């Protein structure tokens, strides 16, 4: 099974490969189970003996995103004993950068004061201008604009199978994505820049998360994603 570690909604998905020998075609069950039991099952009718592959999209039987965790894959003839086909560790989100990066400090934290009585609604990550930025979660582009006074070039992606949106601001150039476009986890959403009001403070990503329509602090999420991405 590949890969052994995967991100939810990554374009390659989780490929489950198996083979069996039999006198003729067989009905096959593929079961995906986590710590609390089965979350998804596939029934594959009349498979010919030999090698086969299917791709798990990371969704449960209820069409919800599977929680972060390690999942076992079991395969066998329908109604018979199932055999292990391996395991995969699935993560729902990834870090938006692969390049060297650092946090901007107190001025870049969520809730930090801003001119005019505003507060900072995101979290700032320093990185060299031009470095690619990746979608932390697959989904659909809901906004793509430029605001020279504040965000500069920015793009907003609504996360798949969750009630969250993610904003990437101060991009070096307009995002290559278009409004309404479907993107996968890890897709390039733009490049680190200093557009908008970042002109005077240097290259960085301003990153926002809205959950249920409310702004939440991205820092604990970014730190967690950074540890395993």
C-alpha positions in Angstrom: 0.0 0.0 0.0 1.3 3.5 -0.9 2.0 5.8 0.6 2.6 4.8 4.2 1.9 8.4 5.3 -0.6 10.5 3.4 -2.5 13.8 3.5 -6.2 14.0 3.2 -7.2 15.0 -0.4 -3.7 14.8 -1.7 -3.9 14.2 -5.5 -2.4 10.8 -5.4 -4.8 9.6 -2.7 -4.1 6.3 -0.8 -3.4 3.5 -3.2 -4.4 0.1 -1.9 -2.9 -2.8 -3.9 -3.6 -6.4 -3.5 -3.5 -9.7 -5.4 -5.2 -13.1 -4.9 -5.3 -16.5 -6.5 -8.5 -18.4 -7.1 -10.1 -20.8 -9.6 -12.3 -18.0 -11.0 -13.7 -14.5 -10.3 -14.4 -13.7 -6.7 -16.3 -11.0 -4.8 -13.8 -9.1 -2.7 -14.2 -6.9 0.4 -11.7 -4.1 1.3 -12.1 -2.8 4.8 -10.5 0.3 6.3 -10.4 0.4 10.1 -9.1 2.8 12.7 -8.8 2.6 16.5 -12.5 2.6 16.9 -13.3 0.1 14.2 -14.3 0.1 10.5 -14.8 3.5 8.9 -15.1 2.5 5.2 -15.7 -0.6 3.3 -15.6 -1.4 -0.5 -17.3 -4.4 -2.1 -15.7 -5.3 -5.4 -17.8 -7.9 -7.3 -16.4 -10.5 -9.7 -12.8 -9.7 -9.6 -10.5 -11.9 -11.7 -7.6 -13.5 -10.0 -4.4 -11.4 -10.1 -3.4 -7.9 -9.0 -5.8 -5.1 -8.3 -5.7 -1.5 -7.0 -8.2 1.0 -5.6 -7.7 4.5 -4.3 -9.1 5.6 -0.9 -10.1 9.3 -0.9 -9.8 9.6 2.9 -13.5 9.8 3.5 -15.5 7.7 5.8 -18.7 5.8 4.9 -20.6 8.9 6.0 -18.7 11.0 3.5 -16.8 12.8 6.3 -13.1 13.3 6.4 -11.4 10.5 8.4 -9.7 11.9 11.6 -6.0 12.0 11.8 -4.7 8.6 12.7 -3.3 5.3 11.5 -5.7 3.1 9.5 -5.4 -0.7 8.8 -6.5 -2.1 5.5 -8.0 -5.6 5.4 -8.7 -7.5 2.2 -10.4 -10.9 1.5 -13.2 -12.8 -0.1 -16.6 -11.5 0.8 -17.9 -13.3 3.8 -14.5 -14.9 4.5 -11.5 -14.1 6.7 -9.8 -10.8 5.8 -6.0 -10.4 5.6 -3.9 -7.3 6.4 -2.8 -5.3 3.3 -0.9 -2.8 5.4 -1.5 0.5 7.2 -1.4 4.2 6.5 -1.1 7.3 8.7 -3.5 9.9 7.4 -3.2 13.6 8.2 -5.9 16.1 7.5 -3.6 19.1 6.9 -0.1 19.9 5.9 2.3 22.9 6.5 2.1 25.6 3.8 5.9 25.8 3.3 8.7 23.4 2.6 11.4 26.1 2.6 13.2 27.4 5.7 10.8 29.6 7.8 10.4 31.2 11.2 7.6 32.9 13.1 7.6 36.7 13.1 7.3 37.1 16.8 4.7 38.9 19.0 3.8 41.5 16.3 2.8 38.6 14.0 0.7 36.7 16.5 -3.1 36.3 16.4 -4.8 39.2 18.2 -1.8 41.6 18.1 -2.7 45.2 18.0 -2.8 47.1 14.7 -3.2 50.7 13.7 -6.7 52.1 13.8 -7.7 49.9 16.7 -7.6 46.7 14.6 -6.3 43.4 15.8 -4.3 40.9 13.8 -6.7 38.1 12.6 -4.0 35.7 11.4 -0.5 34.5 12.1 2.7 35.5 10.2 5.4 33.2 9.0 8.7 34.6 7.7 10.3 33.0 4.6 12.3 34.1 1.6 10.3 35.9 -1.1 9.5 33.7 -4.0 9.2 30.4 -2.1 6.2 28.4 -3.0 3.2 28.2 -0.7 1.1 25.0 -0.6 -2.6 24.4 0.2 -2.8 23.2 3.8 -6.1 21.5 2.9 -7.8 20.7 -0.4 -11.0 22.5 -1.3 -12.4 25.2 -3.5 -11.1 28.7 -4.1 -13.7 31.2 -2.9 -11.8 34.5 -3.2 -8.8 35.7 -5.2 -8.1 39.4 -5.1 -5.6 42.1 -4.5 -5.9 44.7 -1.7 -2.9 47.2 -2.0 -3.6 48.7 1.4 -3.7 45.5 3.5 -3.4 42.0 2.2 -1.8 42.6 -1.1 -2.3 39.6 -3.3 -4.4 37.0 -1.5 -6.4 33.8 -2.1 -8.9 32.1 0.1 -9.7 28.3 0.0 -12.7 26.7 1.6 -11.6 23.3 3.0 -13.0 20.1 1.8 -15.4 18.3 4.1 -15.0 20.8 6.9 -16.4 24.2 7.9 -13.1 26.2 7.5 -11.5 28.6 5.1 -7.8 29.4 4.8 -6.4 32.8 3.6 -2.9 33.2 2.2 -1.9 36.9 2.0 1.0 39.1 0.8 1.6 36.8 -2.2 4.4 38.0 -4.5 2.0 37.9 -7.5 -1.7 37.0 -8.0 -2.4 33.4 -7.2 -2.3 31.0 -10.2 -5.7 29.7 -9.0 -9.1 31.0 -10.0 -12.3 31.5 -8.1 -14.3 28.3 -8.1 -11.3 26.1 -8.9 -10.9 22.8 -7.1 -7.5 22.4 -5.5 -5.9 19.5 -3.7 -3.9 19.4 -0.5 -0.3 20.4 -1.4 -1.3 22.4 -4.5 0.7 25.6 -5.1 -1.5 28.6 -4.1 1.1 31.3 -4.7 4.5 32.4 -3.6 5.8 34.3 -0.5 5.9 38.0 -1.1 5.6 41.4 0.5 2.6 43.0 -1.2 0.1 45.2 0.5 1.1 46.5 3.9 4.0 44.0 4.1 6.1 46.3 1.9 7.7 47.8 5.0 8.1 44.6 7.1 9.6 42.1 4.6 8.7 38.8 3.0 6.2 36.7 4.9 3.0 34.7 4.7 0.0 36.1 6.6 -2.2 33.1 7.2 -5.8 33.1 8.5 -8.2 30.4 9.5 -12.0 30.9 9.8 -13.9 28.1 11.5 -17.7 28.3 11.4 -17.3 31.9 10.2 -15.1 32.9 13.2 -11.4 33.7 13.1 -9.3 31.3 15.2 -5.7 31.4 16.2 -3.7 29.6 13.5 -0.5 29.2 15.6 -1.2 25.9 17.4 -2.4 24.4 14.1 0.7 25.6 12.2 3.0 24.3 14.9 1.3 20.9 14.8 1.4 20.6 11.0 5.0 21.7 10.9 6.1 18.8 13.2 5.0 16.1 10.7 4.9 17.8 7.3 
